[in-house]
Amino acid sequence: MLKALADPVRLRLMSMVLSHESGEACAMCDLTEGFDLSQSTLSHHLKILHDAGLVDREKRGVWVYYKARPDAMTALRTVFSTDL
């Protein structure tokens, strides 16, 4: 998971998914803003986040929605916990 988040684009995509008010974000509707990257490059980064277990995806018609996986967020919180 940490390796997937080490890339600045993927870290920003993850942040955008997590901060989206509905808790999920449409790849082409919500996540393309602010990036000077092609759609295929963004899709590649989202696939890496998915393959790393950080996000789930759901296809609805022609749109793909991404949502953070709660178990992955718990694991990351544990890694960065200050309780030792």
VOKOL-376403 format. One record per atom (N, C-alpha, C, O): residue number from 1; residue in three letters; atom name; y, x, z. Coordinates in steps of 0.02 Angstrom, whole numbers, plus 50000, padded with zeros to 5 digits. Layout:
BEGIN
+-------+--------+------+-------+-------+-------+
: kolse : torlum : doti :    yy :    xx :    zz :
+-------+--------+------+-------+-------+-------+
:   NUM :    ALA :   CA :     Y :     X :     Z :
...
+-------+--------+------+-------+-------+-------+
//
This chain:
BEGIN
+-------+--------+------+-------+-------+-------+
: kolse : torlum : doti :    yy :    xx :    zz :
+-------+--------+------+-------+-------+-------+
:     1 :    MET :    N : 49940 : 50041 : 50000 :
:     1 :    MET :   CA : 50000 : 50000 : 50000 :
:     1 :    MET :    C : 50063 : 50043 : 50000 :
:     1 :    MET :    O : 50111 : 50030 : 49964 :
:     2 :    LEU :    N : 50062 : 50095 : 50041 :
:     2 :    LEU :   CA : 50121 : 50138 : 50045 :
:     2 :    LEU :    C : 50134 : 50174 : 49979 :
:     2 :    LEU :    O : 50192 : 50183 : 49959 :
:     3 :    LYS :    N : 50081 : 50194 : 49945 :
:     3 :    LYS :   CA : 50089 : 50227 : 49880 :
:     3 :    LYS :    C : 50121 : 50179 : 49830 :
:     3 :    LYS :    O : 50164 : 50199 : 49791 :
:     4 :    ALA :    N : 50101 : 50116 : 49832 :
:     4 :    ALA :   CA : 50131 : 50066 : 49786 :
:     4 :    ALA :    C : 50205 : 50056 : 49801 :
:     4 :    ALA :    O : 50244 : 50046 : 49755 :
:     5 :    LEU :    N : 50223 : 50058 : 49864 :
:     5 :    LEU :   CA : 50292 : 50048 : 49884 :
:     5 :    LEU :    C : 50335 : 50110 : 49878 :
:     5 :    LEU :    O : 50396 : 50107 : 49886 :
:     6 :    ALA :    N : 50304 : 50167 : 49863 :
:     6 :    ALA :   CA : 50342 : 50230 : 49858 :
:     6 :    ALA :    C : 50388 : 50232 : 49798 :
:     6 :    ALA :    O : 50436 : 50270 : 49797 :
:     7 :    ASP :    N : 50374 : 50191 : 49748 :
:     7 :    ASP :   CA : 50417 : 50188 : 49689 :
:     7 :    ASP :    C : 50478 : 50143 : 49704 :
:     7 :    ASP :    O : 50468 : 50088 : 49729 :
:     8 :    PRO :    N : 50539 : 50166 : 49690 :
:     8 :    PRO :   CA : 50599 : 50127 : 49705 :
:     8 :    PRO :    C : 50600 : 50058 : 49672 :
:     8 :    PRO :    O : 50625 : 50010 : 49701 :
:     9 :    VAL :    N : 50574 : 50052 : 49611 :
:     9 :    VAL :   CA : 50574 : 49988 : 49576 :
:     9 :    VAL :    C : 50527 : 49940 : 49613 :
:     9 :    VAL :    O : 50545 : 49882 : 49624 :
:    10 :    ARG :    N : 50468 : 49963 : 49632 :
:    10 :    ARG :   CA : 50421 : 49919 : 49667 :
:    10 :    ARG :    C : 50446 : 49900 : 49736 :
:    10 :    ARG :    O : 50436 : 49844 : 49758 :
:    11 :    LEU :    N : 50478 : 49946 : 49770 :
:    11 :    LEU :   CA : 50506 : 49931 : 49836 :
:    11 :    LEU :    C : 50560 : 49877 : 49829 :
:    11 :    LEU :    O : 50563 : 49831 : 49870 :
:    12 :    ARG :    N : 50601 : 49883 : 49778 :
:    12 :    ARG :   CA : 50653 : 49832 : 49767 :
:    12 :    ARG :    C : 50623 : 49765 : 49747 :
:    12 :    ARG :    O : 50646 : 49713 : 49770 :
:    13 :    LEU :    N : 50572 : 49766 : 49705 :
:    13 :    LEU :   CA : 50538 : 49704 : 49686 :
:    13 :    LEU :    C : 50508 : 49670 : 49748 :
:    13 :    LEU :    O : 50514 : 49609 : 49756 :
:    14 :    MET :    N : 50477 : 49710 : 49791 :
:    14 :    MET :   CA : 50447 : 49682 : 49852 :
:    14 :    MET :    C : 50501 : 49652 : 49896 :
:    14 :    MET :    O : 50492 : 49598 : 49925 :
:    15 :    SER :    N : 50557 : 49686 : 49903 :
:    15 :    SER :   CA : 50612 : 49661 : 49942 :
:    15 :    SER :    C : 50638 : 49594 : 49913 :
:    15 :    SER :    O : 50654 : 49548 : 49951 :
:    16 :    MET :    N : 50642 : 49591 : 49848 :
:    16 :    MET :   CA : 50666 : 49530 : 49816 :
:    16 :    MET :    C : 50618 : 49471 : 49828 :
:    16 :    MET :    O : 50640 : 49415 : 49840 :
:    17 :    VAL :    N : 50554 : 49484 : 49824 :
:    17 :    VAL :   CA : 50504 : 49431 : 49838 :
:    17 :    VAL :    C : 50511 : 49408 : 49910 :
:    17 :    VAL :    O : 50512 : 49348 : 49924 :
:    18 :    LEU :    N : 50514 : 49456 : 49956 :
:    18 :    LEU :   CA : 50518 : 49439 : 50027 :
:    18 :    LEU :    C : 50582 : 49402 : 50045 :
:    18 :    LEU :    O : 50582 : 49360 : 50090 :
:    19 :    SER :    N : 50636 : 49418 : 50012 :
:    19 :    SER :   CA : 50700 : 49387 : 50030 :
:    19 :    SER :    C : 50714 : 49322 : 49992 :
:    19 :    SER :    O : 50764 : 49289 : 50005 :
:    20 :    HIS :    N : 50672 : 49304 : 49945 :
:    20 :    HIS :   CA : 50683 : 49243 : 49907 :
:    20 :    HIS :    C : 50677 : 49183 : 49954 :
:    20 :    HIS :    O : 50630 : 49180 : 49994 :
:    21 :    GLU :    N : 50723 : 49137 : 49950 :
:    21 :    GLU :   CA : 50726 : 49083 : 49999 :
:    21 :    GLU :    C : 50663 : 49039 : 50002 :
:    21 :    GLU :    O : 50649 : 49010 : 50054 :
:    22 :    SER :    N : 50627 : 49032 : 49947 :
:    22 :    SER :   CA : 50566 : 48991 : 49948 :
:    22 :    SER :    C : 50505 : 49031 : 49969 :
:    22 :    SER :    O : 50451 : 49002 : 49978 :
:    23 :    GLY :    N : 50512 : 49097 : 49977 :
:    23 :    GLY :   CA : 50456 : 49138 : 49997 :
:    23 :    GLY :    C : 50414 : 49161 : 49938 :
:    23 :    GLY :    O : 50366 : 49198 : 49947 :
:    24 :    GLU :    N : 50431 : 49139 : 49879 :
:    24 :    GLU :   CA : 50398 : 49161 : 49818 :
:    24 :    GLU :    C : 50450 : 49167 : 49764 :
:    24 :    GLU :    O : 50502 : 49135 : 49765 :
:    25 :    ALA :    N : 50435 : 49210 : 49715 :
:    25 :    ALA :   CA : 50484 : 49223 : 49663 :
:    25 :    ALA :    C : 50449 : 49222 : 49595 :
:    25 :    ALA :    O : 50394 : 49248 : 49587 :
:    26 :    CYS :    N : 50483 : 49193 : 49547 :
:    26 :    CYS :   CA : 50459 : 49191 : 49478 :
:    26 :    CYS :    C : 50475 : 49258 : 49445 :
:    26 :    CYS :    O : 50531 : 49283 : 49449 :
:    27 :    ALA :    N : 50424 : 49287 : 49414 :
:    27 :    ALA :   CA : 50432 : 49353 : 49384 :
:    27 :    ALA :    C : 50490 : 49355 : 49334 :
:    27 :    ALA :    O : 50532 : 49400 : 49338 :
:    28 :    MET :    N : 50493 : 49308 : 49289 :
:    28 :    MET :   CA : 50545 : 49310 : 49237 :
:    28 :    MET :    C : 50608 : 49273 : 49257 :
:    28 :    MET :    O : 50662 : 49288 : 49231 :
:    29 :    CYS :    N : 50603 : 49226 : 49303 :
:    29 :    CYS :   CA : 50662 : 49187 : 49323 :
:    29 :    CYS :    C : 50703 : 49223 : 49376 :
:    29 :    CYS :    O : 50765 : 49222 : 49373 :
:    30 :    ASP :    N : 50669 : 49254 : 49424 :
:    30 :    ASP :   CA : 50703 : 49281 : 49483 :
:    30 :    ASP :    C : 50703 : 49356 : 49488 :
:    30 :    ASP :    O : 50748 : 49385 : 49520 :
:    31 :    LEU :    N : 50654 : 49390 : 49459 :
:    31 :    LEU :   CA : 50646 : 49461 : 49472 :
:    31 :    LEU :    C : 50671 : 49507 : 49418 :
:    31 :    LEU :    O : 50669 : 49568 : 49427 :
:    32 :    THR :    N : 50696 : 49481 : 49364 :
:    32 :    THR :   CA : 50720 : 49524 : 49310 :
:    32 :    THR :    C : 50793 : 49544 : 49319 :
:    32 :    THR :    O : 50817 : 49593 : 49289 :
:    33 :    GLU :    N : 50830 : 49507 : 49360 :
:    33 :    GLU :   CA : 50901 : 49521 : 49370 :
:    33 :    GLU :    C : 50911 : 49589 : 49404 :
:    33 :    GLU :    O : 50875 : 49607 : 49450 :
:    34 :    GLY :    N : 50958 : 49625 : 49380 :
:    34 :    GLY :   CA : 50976 : 49688 : 49411 :
:    34 :    GLY :    C : 50934 : 49748 : 49390 :
:    34 :    GLY :    O : 50944 : 49803 : 49415 :
:    35 :    PHE :    N : 50886 : 49737 : 49346 :
:    35 :    PHE :   CA : 50845 : 49792 : 49322 :
:    35 :    PHE :    C : 50861 : 49805 : 49248 :
:    35 :    PHE :    O : 50869 : 49758 : 49210 :
:    36 :    ASP :    N : 50866 : 49867 : 49230 :
:    36 :    ASP :   CA : 50875 : 49885 : 49160 :
:    36 :    ASP :    C : 50808 : 49909 : 49133 :
:    36 :    ASP :    O : 50802 : 49964 : 49106 :
:    37 :    LEU :    N : 50758 : 49865 : 49140 :
:    37 :    LEU :   CA : 50689 : 49881 : 49119 :
:    37 :    LEU :    C : 50663 : 49825 : 49075 :
:    37 :    LEU :    O : 50686 : 49768 : 49080 :
:    38 :    SER :    N : 50615 : 49841 : 49033 :
:    38 :    SER :   CA : 50585 : 49790 : 48990 :
:    38 :    SER :    C : 50541 : 49745 : 49032 :
:    38 :    SER :    O : 50521 : 49762 : 49088 :
:    39 :    GLN :    N : 50526 : 49687 : 49005 :
:    39 :    GLN :   CA : 50482 : 49639 : 49039 :
:    39 :    GLN :    C : 50414 : 49669 : 49051 :
:    39 :    GLN :    O : 50383 : 49657 : 49103 :
:    40 :    SER :    N : 50389 : 49707 : 49004 :
:    40 :    SER :   CA : 50322 : 49737 : 49012 :
:    40 :    SER :    C : 50321 : 49789 : 49067 :
:    40 :    SER :    O : 50271 : 49796 : 49102 :
:    41 :    THR :    N : 50376 : 49826 : 49075 :
:    41 :    THR :   CA : 50380 : 49876 : 49129 :
:    41 :    THR :    C : 50381 : 49841 : 49197 :
:    41 :    THR :    O : 50347 : 49862 : 49244 :
:    42 :    LEU :    N : 50421 : 49788 : 49203 :
:    42 :    LEU :   CA : 50422 : 49750 : 49266 :
:    42 :    LEU :    C : 50354 : 49719 : 49280 :
:    42 :    LEU :    O : 50331 : 49720 : 49338 :
:    43 :    SER :    N : 50321 : 49693 : 49230 :
:    43 :    SER :   CA : 50253 : 49665 : 49239 :
:    43 :    SER :    C : 50205 : 49718 : 49263 :
:    43 :    SER :    O : 50162 : 49705 : 49305 :
:    44 :    HIS :    N : 50212 : 49778 : 49237 :
:    44 :    HIS :   CA : 50169 : 49834 : 49259 :
:    44 :    HIS :    C : 50180 : 49848 : 49333 :
:    44 :    HIS :    O : 50132 : 49857 : 49371 :
:    45 :    HIS :    N : 50242 : 49851 : 49355 :
:    45 :    HIS :   CA : 50257 : 49864 : 49425 :
:    45 :    HIS :    C : 50231 : 49807 : 49470 :
:    45 :    HIS :    O : 50205 : 49820 : 49524 :
:    46 :    LEU :    N : 50238 : 49746 : 49447 :
:    46 :    LEU :   CA : 50212 : 49689 : 49486 :
:    46 :    LEU :    C : 50136 : 49691 : 49490 :
:    46 :    LEU :    O : 50107 : 49672 : 49541 :
:    47 :    LYS :    N : 50104 : 49712 : 49437 :
:    47 :    LYS :   CA : 50031 : 49719 : 49438 :
:    47 :    LYS :    C : 50009 : 49771 : 49489 :
:    47 :    LYS :    O : 49960 : 49761 : 49525 :
:    48 :    ILE :    N : 50045 : 49826 : 49494 :
:    48 :    ILE :   CA : 50029 : 49877 : 49544 :
:    48 :    ILE :    C : 50036 : 49848 : 49614 :
:    48 :    ILE :    O : 49994 : 49861 : 49657 :
:    49 :    LEU :    N : 50089 : 49810 : 49626 :
:    49 :    LEU :   CA : 50097 : 49778 : 49692 :
:    49 :    LEU :    C : 50040 : 49730 : 49706 :
:    49 :    LEU :    O : 50015 : 49726 : 49762 :
:    50 :    HIS :    N : 50019 : 49694 : 49655 :
:    50 :    HIS :   CA : 49963 : 49647 : 49663 :
:    50 :    HIS :    C : 49898 : 49685 : 49676 :
:    50 :    HIS :    O : 49860 : 49667 : 49721 :
:    51 :    ASP :    N : 49885 : 49736 : 49636 :
:    51 :    ASP :   CA : 49823 : 49775 : 49644 :
:    51 :    ASP :    C : 49819 : 49810 : 49711 :
:    51 :    ASP :    O : 49765 : 49822 : 49737 :
:    52 :    ALA :    N : 49877 : 49826 : 49740 :
:    52 :    ALA :   CA : 49880 : 49859 : 49805 :
:    52 :    ALA :    C : 49871 : 49809 : 49862 :
:    52 :    ALA :    O : 49867 : 49828 : 49921 :
:    53 :    GLY :    N : 49868 : 49745 : 49845 :
:    53 :    GLY :   CA : 49858 : 49693 : 49897 :
:    53 :    GLY :    C : 49922 : 49671 : 49931 :
:    53 :    GLY :    O : 49919 : 49640 : 49984 :
:    54 :    LEU :    N : 49979 : 49687 : 49903 :
:    54 :    LEU :   CA : 50042 : 49670 : 49934 :
:    54 :    LEU :    C : 50067 : 49600 : 49917 :
:    54 :    LEU :    O : 50100 : 49568 : 49957 :
:    55 :    VAL :    N : 50050 : 49577 : 49857 :
:    55 :    VAL :   CA : 50072 : 49511 : 49836 :
:    55 :    VAL :    C : 50015 : 49472 : 49804 :
:    55 :    VAL :    O : 49968 : 49500 : 49776 :
:    56 :    ASP :    N : 50020 : 49407 : 49810 :
:    56 :    ASP :   CA : 49976 : 49362 : 49773 :
:    56 :    ASP :    C : 50016 : 49335 : 49715 :
:    56 :    ASP :    O : 50078 : 49333 : 49717 :
:    57 :    ARG :    N : 49982 : 49315 : 49662 :
:    57 :    ARG :   CA : 50017 : 49287 : 49605 :
:    57 :    ARG :    C : 49984 : 49222 : 49585 :
:    57 :    ARG :    O : 49923 : 49213 : 49593 :
:    58 :    GLU :    N : 50025 : 49177 : 49558 :
:    58 :    GLU :   CA : 50000 : 49112 : 49536 :
:    58 :    GLU :    C : 50035 : 49096 : 49470 :
:    58 :    GLU :    O : 50096 : 49096 : 49466 :
:    59 :    LYS :    N : 49995 : 49081 : 49420 :
:    59 :    LYS :   CA : 50023 : 49064 : 49355 :
:    59 :    LYS :    C : 50033 : 48988 : 49353 :
:    59 :    LYS :    O : 49988 : 48949 : 49369 :
:    60 :    ARG :    N : 50093 : 48968 : 49334 :
:    60 :    ARG :   CA : 50111 : 48897 : 49326 :
:    60 :    ARG :    C : 50140 : 48889 : 49257 :
:    60 :    ARG :    O : 50199 : 48903 : 49245 :
:    61 :    GLY :    N : 50099 : 48865 : 49211 :
:    61 :    GLY :   CA : 50121 : 48860 : 49142 :
:    61 :    GLY :    C : 50132 : 48930 : 49114 :
:    61 :    GLY :    O : 50085 : 48970 : 49114 :
:    62 :    VAL :    N : 50192 : 48944 : 49090 :
:    62 :    VAL :   CA : 50207 : 49010 : 49063 :
:    62 :    VAL :    C : 50237 : 49057 : 49115 :
:    62 :    VAL :    O : 50248 : 49115 : 49101 :
:    63 :    TRP :    N : 50250 : 49031 : 49175 :
:    63 :    TRP :   CA : 50282 : 49070 : 49228 :
:    63 :    TRP :    C : 50231 : 49096 : 49277 :
:    63 :    TRP :    O : 50181 : 49064 : 49291 :
:    64 :    VAL :    N : 50245 : 49156 : 49304 :
:    64 :    VAL :   CA : 50202 : 49185 : 49356 :
:    64 :    VAL :    C : 50245 : 49194 : 49419 :
:    64 :    VAL :    O : 50299 : 49224 : 49417 :
:    65 :    TYR :    N : 50220 : 49167 : 49474 :
:    65 :    TYR :   CA : 50255 : 49171 : 49538 :
:    65 :    TYR :    C : 50220 : 49220 : 49584 :
:    65 :    TYR :    O : 50158 : 49222 : 49586 :
:    66 :    TYR :    N : 50259 : 49259 : 49620 :
:    66 :    TYR :   CA : 50233 : 49309 : 49666 :
:    66 :    TYR :    C : 50254 : 49292 : 49737 :
:    66 :    TYR :    O : 50310 : 49269 : 49750 :
:    67 :    LYS :    N : 50208 : 49303 : 49783 :
:    67 :    LYS :   CA : 50220 : 49289 : 49854 :
:    67 :    LYS :    C : 50189 : 49345 : 49894 :
:    67 :    LYS :    O : 50133 : 49368 : 49879 :
:    68 :    ALA :    N : 50224 : 49368 : 49945 :
:    68 :    ALA :   CA : 50198 : 49422 : 49988 :
:    68 :    ALA :    C : 50137 : 49398 : 50025 :
:    68 :    ALA :    O : 50134 : 49341 : 50048 :
:    69 :    ARG :    N : 50087 : 49441 : 50031 :
:    69 :    ARG :   CA : 50026 : 49426 : 50067 :
:    69 :    ARG :    C : 50038 : 49437 : 50141 :
:    69 :    ARG :    O : 50056 : 49492 : 50162 :
:    70 :    PRO :    N : 50029 : 49385 : 50182 :
:    70 :    PRO :   CA : 50043 : 49391 : 50254 :
:    70 :    PRO :    C : 50002 : 49447 : 50287 :
:    70 :    PRO :    O : 50029 : 49482 : 50330 :
:    71 :    ASP :    N : 49939 : 49455 : 50269 :
:    71 :    ASP :   CA : 49899 : 49508 : 50300 :
:    71 :    ASP :    C : 49925 : 49577 : 50282 :
:    71 :    ASP :    O : 49920 : 49623 : 50324 :
:    72 :    ALA :    N : 49951 : 49586 : 50223 :
:    72 :    ALA :   CA : 49980 : 49650 : 50203 :
:    72 :    ALA :    C : 50044 : 49664 : 50242 :
:    72 :    ALA :    O : 50057 : 49720 : 50262 :
:    73 :    MET :    N : 50084 : 49612 : 50252 :
:    73 :    MET :   CA : 50146 : 49621 : 50290 :
:    73 :    MET :    C : 50131 : 49638 : 50363 :
:    73 :    MET :    O : 50166 : 49678 : 50393 :
:    74 :    THR :    N : 50079 : 49608 : 50390 :
:    74 :    THR :   CA : 50058 : 49624 : 50458 :
:    74 :    THR :    C : 50035 : 49696 : 50462 :
:    74 :    THR :    O : 50052 : 49732 : 50510 :
:    75 :    ALA :    N : 49997 : 49718 : 50414 :
:    75 :    ALA :   CA : 49972 : 49788 : 50413 :
:    75 :    ALA :    C : 50031 : 49837 : 50409 :
:    75 :    ALA :    O : 50031 : 49888 : 50443 :
:    76 :    LEU :    N : 50080 : 49821 : 50367 :
:    76 :    LEU :   CA : 50138 : 49865 : 50361 :
:    76 :    LEU :    C : 50179 : 49867 : 50426 :
:    76 :    LEU :    O : 50204 : 49919 : 50446 :
:    77 :    ARG :    N : 50186 : 49809 : 50458 :
:    77 :    ARG :   CA : 50222 : 49807 : 50522 :
:    77 :    ARG :    C : 50186 : 49851 : 50573 :
:    77 :    ARG :    O : 50218 : 49884 : 50614 :
:    78 :    THR :    N : 50120 : 49850 : 50572 :
:    78 :    THR :   CA : 50080 : 49891 : 50618 :
:    78 :    THR :    C : 50091 : 49965 : 50606 :
:    78 :    THR :    O : 50099 : 50004 : 50653 :
:    79 :    VAL :    N : 50093 : 49984 : 50543 :
:    79 :    VAL :   CA : 50104 : 50054 : 50525 :
:    79 :    VAL :    C : 50172 : 50078 : 50551 :
:    79 :    VAL :    O : 50179 : 50134 : 50576 :
:    80 :    PHE :    N : 50222 : 50035 : 50545 :
:    80 :    PHE :   CA : 50290 : 50055 : 50564 :
:    80 :    PHE :    C : 50309 : 50033 : 50634 :
:    80 :    PHE :    O : 50368 : 50037 : 50653 :
:    81 :    SER :    N : 50262 : 50010 : 50673 :
:    81 :    SER :   CA : 50275 : 49989 : 50741 :
:    81 :    SER :    C : 50295 : 50048 : 50785 :
:    81 :    SER :    O : 50269 : 50103 : 50778 :
:    82 :    THR :    N : 50341 : 50036 : 50830 :
:    82 :    THR :   CA : 50362 : 50088 : 50877 :
:    82 :    THR :    C : 50322 : 50086 : 50941 :
:    82 :    THR :    O : 50331 : 50128 : 50985 :
:    83 :    ASP :    N : 50278 : 50037 : 50948 :
:    83 :    ASP :   CA : 50235 : 50031 : 51007 :
:    83 :    ASP :    C : 50176 : 50078 : 50999 :
:    83 :    ASP :    O : 50131 : 50065 : 50959 :
:    84 :    LEU :    N : 50176 : 50132 : 51035 :
:    84 :    LEU :   CA : 50121 : 50180 : 51032 :
:    84 :    LEU :    C : 50084 : 50183 : 51096 :
:    84 :    LEU :    O : 50036 : 50220 : 51103 :
+-------+--------+------+-------+-------+-------+
//
